[in-house]
Amino acid sequence: MEFENNVLFWQKLDTLVLSSTLIVERKKGSVHPKYPNLVYPCDYGYLKDTHSSDMGEIDIFVGTRQTAQTDTIIVAVDVLKKDAEVKVLLGCTQGEELAILHFLNQTDFQKTIILRRGTHLPSWAMSDN
């Protein structure tokens, strides 16, 4: 079985981002409303009229690179909320990605991993069947 980190997934994610309205709730440098020791390393918001596992909209961090292509997602697990969710990173440099990982991994109850865009097209996607 082939792993699924391939171009088709990322194309669908790009379509979702491009077809949604980006709402920035917290600007870079702003303080988290519940945890004043947490400072946002990038603009943070959501994609309007989308749905996420937490029953809210899809979360998104926006970096300084001017691009409409998503190259990275973060998967977060929160034991206090008893949930897992995906956060989209749009236009983030590698330094911004690391800062976001540090920001999200500061507490003992939430941990995250990062997944970067793949370029592999699986063999099943090359068939006309």
N, C-alpha and C positions, 0 to 999 in steps of 0.2 A: 504494500500500500504506500502511496506517495504522500508526503506531507503537504499540507494545504497552504503554506505561506507562498502563494503564487500571485501572478499578475491579475488573475480574475478577481480575487478577493479585494485587492487594492483598487482595481478599477471600480468596483461596486462602492467601496468606501469613498473614493473621489466623487462619484456621482451623488452619493448621499450628501456630502459636504457642499458640493457646488449647487445642489438643488434646494438647500436649506438656508434660512436666514441665520447668520451668526450674531448672537447677542453677547456682548462682553459685559459681565456683571462686576468683575473686579479687575482693576487695572494693575499692571506690573507695579510692585512696591506697596500695594495696599495690604492691610492686615485682615486676617481671617476674622469673621464676625464673632465666632465662639472662642477662638484660641488666639489671643493677642500676640503670642510668641511666634506665630506662623505668618510669614510675609510672602506674598505671591511673587514668584520669580519671573512670571510672564503674565500677559493678559489671560484672563480665565472667564469662561462663560459656558454657553450651551448652544446647540443647534435647535432653533425654534421648530415646533411641531414634529419633533422626533420622539422616540421612546427608548428608554434605557431600563435596565434590570431593576433599578431603584424606584421605578414608577415615575421618574422625572424625565427630563430630556437628556440627550447625549451631551456629556461634558466635553469641553474642548479647551486646550491651551493653545495660544497663538504666539508664535515667536516673531523674530525680526526679519526672517527671510520672506521676501515677497513671492509667494507661490500659492497656487490653488491645489497642489498635489500633496496628499498626505503621505508621509514617509514612515510614520511611527505611531504606534498605539501603546497605551499602558493598560495592563490588567491589574486591578486593585482588589485585594481581599481585606475586608474589614470584619473582625470578629465581634466588635461591639454591635454593629448593625446586622451582623450575620448575613452579609451579602458579598457579592463579587460584581464588579462592573468594569466596563471598558471606558477609557478616556482617550480622546483623539488629540494628537499633537499636530498642529498645522504650522508649517514654516519655521520650525525650531532648528536652531543650530545644535551641534553636538554638545556644546557647553550649556545651552538652554535645556536640552534633554536631561543632562546630568543634574542641573539645578532643580528641575521638576521632580526627578527621582528622589533627590535629597529631601525636598519639600514634602513629598507624599510619604516618605519612609521615616519621618521623624518620631512617630509615635510607636508604642509597642503594640497597639491594637490593629494597625493597618500596615500592610506591606504590599509592594508593587513590583512588577517586572515590566520590562520594555520589549516590544516586538518591532523589528524594523521591516520595511518593505522588502519583499522578495521579488526576484525577476524570473523565477522558474515558471514555465508553462507546463503543467502535467501532461503526460501523453494522452490521457483520456480527453483533454480539451482540444487536441489537434484533430480529432476524428469528426467526420460529418454525421456520424450516426447518433 
